Amino acid sequence: MQTVKVGMAKNRQNQYSRVVEFENGYGASIISHDGSYGGDHGLFEVAVLHDDIIVYDTPVTHDTIGWLDFAGVAGILKDIEELPPRN
């Protein structure tokens, strides 16, 4: 399995965003801003992607996952990376 290091891009409005892609065809959107779940507290929200589209039918989650610190984001990314390829 490939190790993924994620750096967050911050803009002038204290908004963070990053998309990570994995070899299994899945990816993750990681965001933090005033309108994201936990963003107004400096925390992150993660969505599972497939073909650059948010998917809601994985064992990882059936929604976006908010209120995550860095360790929480890392755990979700590991779970997404370990998903079997989608048919």
Backbone as a ProteinNet text record, in pm:
[ID]
protein_1_A
[PRIMARY]
MQTVKVGMAKNRQNQYSRVVEFENGYGASIISHDGSYGGDHGLFEVAVLHDDIIVYDTPVTHDTIGWLDFAGVAGILKDIEELPPRN
[TERTIARY]
83.2	0	88.2	45.9	121.6	92.3	196.6	178.1	147.3	47.5	7.1	33.2	106.6	126.8	38.8	-36.6	-131.1	-88	-67.4	-45	-170.4	-207.1	-328.3	-292.4	-370.2	-352.1	-443.8	-386.9	-464.3	-467.8	-587.2	-593.7	-608.9	-624.7	-627.4	-748.8	-853.4	-974.3	-976.4	-859.6	-849.9	-934.4	-934.8	-1003.7	-898.9	-920.3	-828.6	-899.7	-827.2	-885.4	-774.4	-805.5	-712.2	-791.8	-756.3	-812.1	-698.1	-723.4	-625.5	-683.5	-601.5	-646.4	-565.7	-632.4	-568.6	-570.7	-484.2	-471.9	-596.4	-682.2	-804.1	-916.8	-891.6	-992.2	-1071.7	-1053.6	-1121.6	-1033.2	-1092.4	-1019.5	-1091.6	-1039.7	-1100.7	-1090.4	-1195.4	-1195.7	-1186.9	-1087.4	-1066.2	-1080.2	-1173.2	-1195.6	-1205.4	-1182.8	-1207.3	-1232.2	-1351.4	-1387.3	-1508.5	-1552.8	-1662.3	-1790.8	-1811.2	-1933.2	-1921.6	-1801.6	-1784.3	-1808.3	-1837.3	-1863.2	-1736.7	-1734.8	-1620.7	-1522.2	-1539.7	-1444.5	-1430.4	-1539.2	-1531.2	-1458.1	-1421.2	-1341.6	-1203.3	-1165	-1034.1	-1024.5	-1139.7	-1142.3	-1176.9	-1176.3	-1187.7	-1309.8	-1351.2	-1459.5	-1404.3	-1438.5	-1388.5	-1506.3	-1496.1	-1593.3	-1519.2	-1583.4	-1526.4	-1560	-1459.7	-1477.8	-1452.6	-1519.4	-1486.5	-1508.7	-1407.6	-1411.6	-1445.7	-1387.7	-1403.5	-1545.8	-1627.7	-1765.8	-1782.6	-1849.1	-1875	-1966.7	-1928.7	-2010.4	-2055.1	-2176.2	-2237.7	-2269	-2207.5	-2242.2	-2119.4	-2030.4	-1911.8	-1918.9	-1841.1	-1833.8	-1772.8	-1702.1	-1640.5	-1747.1	-1841.2	-1946.4	-2056.3	-2172.9	-2285.4	-2315.2	-2217.9	-2231.3	-2090.3	-2078.2	-1947.1	-1919	-1792.9	-1753.1	-1688.5	-1748.6	-1697.9	-1639.1	-1594.5	-1542	-1418.1	-1331.4	-1211.8	-1086.5	-1000	-867.8	-774.4	-644.1	-551.2	-547.8	-549.2	-546.4	-673	-786.6	-912.2	-910.6	-857.4	-845.6	-754.9	-641.6	-548.1	-614.4	-694.1	-763.4	-863.5	-939.2	-1037.9	-966.8	-856.4	-781.3	-731.6	-685.6	-640	-755.9	-873	-991	-1029.3	-1022.7	-1057.9	-955.6	-828.7	-723.7	-736.2	-791.5	-804.2	-933.8	-1021.2	-1142	-1106.2	-1182.7	-1158.1	-1200.2	-1137.4	-1175.8	-1325	-1383.6	-1525.4	-1549.2	-1656.6	-1691.2	-1741.3
-117.4	0	124.4	224.7	347.8	442.2	503.4	604.1	736.7	804.4	932.7	1040.7	1141.7	1257.9	1368.9	1429.8	1531.6	1666	1761.3	1898.5	1977.3	2065.8	2143.8	2279	2320.4	2450.8	2550	2657	2757.8	2884.8	2942.7	3069.8	3183.4	3303	3420.4	3426.8	3356.3	3358.1	3244.1	3187.6	3074.1	2955.4	2930	2814.8	2715	2588.3	2483	2386.4	2333.5	2230.4	2147.1	2019.6	1928.5	1809.2	1758.7	1633.9	1534	1414.2	1306.4	1192.4	1130.9	1017.8	894.1	778.3	651.8	557.5	457.5	362.2	277.1	264.8	184.1	257.1	378.7	454.7	550.4	540.2	631.6	751.4	848.4	966.1	1028.4	1141.3	1213.4	1362.4	1432.2	1578	1618.2	1699.3	1744.1	1896.5	1947.3	2091.2	2141.2	2268.5	2336.5	2483.2	2528.7	2670.1	2695.5	2817.8	2853.1	2776.6	2726.8	2655.1	2503.6	2451.7	2305.3	2259.1	2129.8	2073.2	2078.8	2166.7	2183.6	2289.4	2342	2439.2	2564.3	2609.1	2728.7	2703.6	2576.9	2539.8	2489.6	2512.5	2470.3	2321.7	2256	2112.9	2089.8	1964.5	1930.7	1844.7	1849.9	1766.5	1687.3	1558.4	1470.9	1408.3	1404.2	1334.1	1228.1	1113	1006	1034.1	1022.9	1048.1	920.5	911.9	812.3	880	876.2	949.3	1096.4	1155.2	1297.2	1336.5	1239.5	1265.4	1210.6	1286.9	1238.1	1116.8	1010.4	889.6	867.9	817	802.5	657	563.2	422.7	335.5	381.9	302.7	256.8	155.2	114.2	222	316.6	422.5	516.6	558	649.3	657.4	700.8	726.3	875.7	956.6	1101.9	1159.9	1290.6	1347.5	1329	1338	1320.3	1449.9	1513.3	1640	1630.3	1745.5	1759.5	1673	1663.3	1579.6	1662.9	1613.8	1673.3	1602	1635.7	1574.9	1423.1	1371.7	1226.1	1161.7	1227.3	1175.7	1172.2	1277.4	1280.9	1167.1	1148.2	1042.4	905.1	882.3	754.5	730.1	834.1	821.8	797.1	867.7	846.1	702.8	647.5	508.2	414.7	441	358.3	365.1	483.8	499.9	427.8	441.9	377.2	226	169.2	25	-31.6	53.7	3.5	-79.2	-184.8	-258.1	-172.7	-193.5	-116.3	-130.4	-23.3	-21.5	-91.6	-166.1	-234.4	-138.4
0	0	0	-68.4	-83.2	33.1	88.2	192.4	126.6	178.5	122.6	225	186.1	271.8	217.7	305	262.7	318.2	230.7	271.7	240.2	327.2	305.9	245.6	148.3	86.1	155.9	209.9	282.1	198.5	184.3	113.4	214.4	167.4	255.1	346.5	314.9	397.2	499	532.1	625.4	580.3	451	396.2	348.5	381.3	342.8	249.9	152.5	66.4	4.3	-14.4	-79	-129.5	-245.9	-298.2	-304	-252	-251.1	-333.8	-419.4	-500.6	-463.6	-467.2	-432.5	-552.4	-547.7	-657.2	-676.4	-575.7	-586.7	-660.2	-708.7	-782.1	-695.4	-564.2	-471.9	-442.8	-382.3	-338.9	-222.1	-178.8	-67.8	-93.3	-58.4	-55.5	91.1	123.6	260.6	260.6	341.2	344.4	488.3	504.5	631.1	600.1	632.7	618.4	706.7	714.6	805.8	778.6	656.6	624	629.5	657.5	665.2	808.5	821.2	953.8	1039	1137.3	1226.4	1182.3	1062.4	1009.1	1092.9	1154.6	1237.5	1369.6	1392.8	1510.8	1470.7	1344.4	1296.6	1265	1248.8	1218.6	1072.1	1028.5	887.3	857.7	731.4	679.3	561.4	554.4	448.5	374.1	241.6	158.1	78.2	60	-21.4	-167.9	-254.3	-397.9	-477.5	-591.2	-693.6	-827.6	-912.8	-1039.9	-1018.1	-914.7	-880.5	-842.3	-805.1	-762.4	-621.2	-533.9	-398.7	-406.1	-335.9	-329.2	-184.8	-171.6	-39.8	-6.3	-77	-58.4	-33.5	52.5	85.2	230.3	264.8	405.2	495.9	437.3	517.9	573.1	487.4	531.3	426.4	469.2	379.2	372.2	414.4	416.4	420.1	433.4	460.9	609.8	647.1	786.1	832.6	930.3	980.1	1119.3	1167.2	1302.9	1325.1	1224.2	1232.1	1257.3	1346.6	1360.4	1261.7	1266.5	1171.1	1184	1306.5	1326	1269.9	1288	1233.5	1081.6	1021	874.4	827.5	893.9	855.3	864.1	967	981.3	871.1	834.4	726	593	569.1	445.3	435	545.2	545.6	512.5	571.3	542.8	394.8	336.4	194.7	106.5	141.1	63.4	64.9	171.9	185.5	125.1	71.5	7.4	-116.3	-143.7	-268.6	-387.5	-502.9	-621.5	-650.4	-700.7	-731.6	-865.1	-876.5	-1002.8	-1105.9
[MASK]
+++++++++++++++++++++++++++++++++++++++++++++++++++++++++++++++++++++++++++++++++++++++

